[in-house]
Amino acid sequence: MKRSVIIKVIGKVQNVGFRFYAHKTAKTLNINGFVSNKVDGTVYIEAEGEEKDIEQFIDWCRIGPSWARVDNVQIQDSVVCGYNDFIIN
């Protein structure tokens, strides 16, 4: 069953390759959507995929790449939009 989530990652998550590695991880897990930096220093992600894959992706977001420091991850369920790919904005 498809699940769609909005993920807000808080901490030292910009200028550490977070979007690049989120993209790579999403592709590996067959997740579609996008990732972008926000002006408040957070990373914003909309992700869609199978429940188990979304859970793995969320687990990855709680850690991020080795240069990041994730302080908090906020998850909000969303309506499936039907994204066809995962892109970096």
C-alpha positions in Angstrom: 0.0 0.0 0.0 1.3 3.4 -1.0 2.0 6.0 1.7 2.8 9.7 1.3 4.6 11.7 4.0 6.0 15.2 4.5 9.2 15.2 6.3 10.9 18.2 8.0 14.5 17.6 9.1 15.9 20.0 11.7 19.5 20.4 12.7 22.8 20.9 10.8 21.3 19.5 7.6 22.3 22.1 4.9 25.7 22.3 3.3 26.4 18.7 4.4 25.1 16.7 1.3 21.8 15.9 2.9 19.8 16.4 -0.3 22.2 14.4 -2.4 22.2 11.5 0.0 18.4 11.7 0.5 18.0 11.5 -3.3 20.4 8.5 -3.5 18.5 6.7 -0.6 15.1 7.5 -2.1 16.1 6.0 -5.4 17.5 2.9 -3.8 14.1 2.5 -1.9 11.9 3.2 -4.9 10.5 6.4 -3.3 9.2 9.3 -5.4 8.9 12.9 -4.5 11.4 15.7 -3.8 13.8 17.2 -1.3 14.6 20.9 -0.9 16.4 23.3 1.5 14.2 25.8 3.3 15.3 29.3 4.3 15.0 28.4 8.0 17.8 25.9 7.6 15.7 22.8 7.5 15.3 20.2 4.8 11.8 19.6 3.4 10.9 16.3 1.8 7.7 15.0 0.2 8.1 11.2 -0.2 5.8 8.5 -1.6 6.3 4.8 -1.7 5.4 1.5 -0.2 4.9 1.6 3.6 8.0 -0.4 4.5 10.2 1.7 2.1 8.8 4.9 3.6 9.6 3.7 7.1 13.2 2.8 6.0 13.5 6.3 4.4 12.3 8.0 7.6 14.8 6.0 9.6 17.6 7.2 7.3 16.4 10.8 7.7 16.7 10.5 11.5 20.5 9.9 10.9 21.3 11.5 7.6 24.8 11.6 6.0 27.8 11.4 8.3 28.4 15.2 8.1 24.9 16.1 9.2 23.6 16.5 12.7 19.9 15.7 12.9 18.2 17.2 15.9 14.6 16.4 15.1 12.5 14.9 12.3 8.8 15.9 12.0 6.6 13.5 10.0 3.2 14.3 8.6 1.1 11.9 6.6 -0.1 13.4 3.3 -2.3 12.6 0.3 -0.6 10.5 -2.4 0.2 12.9 -5.3 1.5 10.3 -7.8 5.1 11.6 -8.2 7.0 9.8 -11.0 10.5 10.4 -9.8 12.5 11.7 -6.8 14.2 15.0 -7.5 16.3 17.6 -5.7 14.8 21.1 -5.7 
